[in-house]
Amino acid sequence: MSNENRDGESPKAWADAAVVPPRRHQLRVDLSERNAAVLRLARECEDFDVQMVHLPIGDYFIDSGVVVERKTYADFATSLAHALKGAIVSLAVMWRLPVLHARDPEDALRILRFLAQQVRDSEQRILRRYDGKPKRLASRRLYMLQGLSGVGPALAQRLLIKFGSVEHVVTADEESMTQVRGIGLRKAARIRELVGG
């Protein structure tokens, strides 16, 4: 019995021809990162097609789906400690835990602020977009976009990446909006209605 198919090719040759090289990932990098060592490494490896652009948020944008912001160890530790403290306070309120630990007066004040915010939120039953008014311009833009119907943090990031500014988001037509992952015709129509288009 022959190992060749009707065209005279062996199964191995046919399988080798069907092997497709893996697709390279699109990596958009903010201009502020042009001297970063990770950028040099990304360019040298075979996994990424690198493009330098001005990103409205974040430092790296992978395959039009993931935004990465590089932080120093100190920034990361601060963000992590803030998030952990907020989670502990939320659990304390939810489960009515009687004791919370504060390492110093400033930490005690932070706990009091978290508690006050938790109480206010439970009374007002409104959607909070952030733990406080964001200070950075990019964060304030995301904050504004999260005020749109059905737009959470991830979708706000994708909208800002796609359109480049809050103004372009709110003036975009429904068809353009539906090109953003997570927005269908109904959500696009609700957004246009909300912004008066």
C-alpha positions, 0 to 999 in steps of 0.5 A, spaced: 500 500 500 502 506 497 504 512 502 502 517 497 495 521 495 492 521 489 497 527 487 503 523 488 505 527 494 506 523 501 502 525 507 509 528 510 510 533 505 502 535 505 503 536 513 509 540 512 506 544 507 500 545 512 504 548 517 503 556 518 508 560 522 505 563 528 502 570 527 506 576 530 503 580 535 502 587 534 505 591 540 504 599 540 509 603 544 508 610 547 513 615 545 515 616 552 518 609 552 523 609 546 529 608 551 526 603 555 530 596 555 523 592 554 522 596 548 529 594 545 528 586 547 521 586 544 524 589 537 529 583 538 525 578 539 520 574 533 514 575 537 512 582 536 511 587 530 513 594 534 510 600 532 511 607 536 505 611 537 502 616 542 498 612 546 492 616 550 493 611 556 498 606 558 505 605 555 504 598 551 498 596 547 498 589 545 493 586 539 488 592 540 486 588 547 491 589 553 493 596 555 499 595 560 502 601 564 509 600 566 510 602 574 516 603 578 516 598 584 514 604 589 508 605 584 506 598 584 507 597 592 503 603 593 497 601 588 497 594 591 497 597 598 491 601 597 487 596 593 489 591 599 487 596 604 480 598 600 479 590 600 480 589 607 475 595 609 470 592 604 470 586 607 470 589 614 463 593 612 460 587 609 462 582 614 461 587 620 468 585 623 470 589 629 477 590 628 482 593 623 489 594 624 492 601 622 500 602 622 500 609 624 495 615 624 495 617 617 493 609 615 488 610 620 485 616 617 485 612 610 481 607 613 476 612 616 476 615 609 475 608 606 469 606 611 466 613 610 466 612 602 463 605 603 457 607 608 456 613 603 456 608 597 451 603 600 446 609 602 446 612 595 446 606 591 450 609 585 455 606 581 462 609 583 467 609 577 473 610 582 475 611 589 476 618 588 477 624 583 482 621 579 488 626 578 492 624 572 489 626 565 488 619 562 485 617 568 480 623 568 478 621 561 477 614 563 473 617 568 468 621 563 467 615 558 465 610 564 459 615 565 457 613 558 451 607 558 454 600 559 461 603 559 466 600 564 473 601 565 476 596 560 471 598 555 473 605 556 480 604 555 478 600 548 474 606 546 480 611 548 485 607 544 481 607 538 478 614 538 484 617 541 480 622 545 474 623 549 471 628 544 472 623 538 469 618 542 462 622 543 462 624 536 463 618 533 458 615 529 454 608 531 458 604 525 465 606 528 463 605 535 461 598 533 468 596 531 470 596 538 470 590 542 464 590 546 460 595 543 454 592 539 449 596 535 444 597 541 450 599 546 452 604 540 445 607 539 444 608 547 451 612 547 449 616 541 442 618 544 446 619 551 451 624 548 445 627 543 447 625 537 
